[in-house]
Amino acid sequence: MNRYRKSIVSTKIFVEWNDNPKMELLMNDMPNELAELWDEWLSDIENEENAKNERTHKEVNNGTDAM
């Protein structure tokens, strides 16, 4: 069993405006409703990544190819 679970510790949101192709870091406050959805989405990503890592770890320990 993989004892180390990955977790997202930081995110940044960049935007590209229609008048300038340079990506800019968005510094605006996120509305609470969106922040809750964002956190849920990031948790889903963490869970998927950890499940993938656990499957790979089990396959390696069972002597099968991880692919």
C-alpha angles and dihedrals in degrees: 000000000000106000095189114079118194119230132183109244101177142017135184129197118215126189134196115211120215092241097050127037092206115110113237129197110247111229099178121121114259116232113249094243091053092044090057091051091045091052091048090050092050090049089053090052091050091049092049092048093047092047090051091050092048091051091049091048091051092048092051092048091049091052095246127128114266092223 
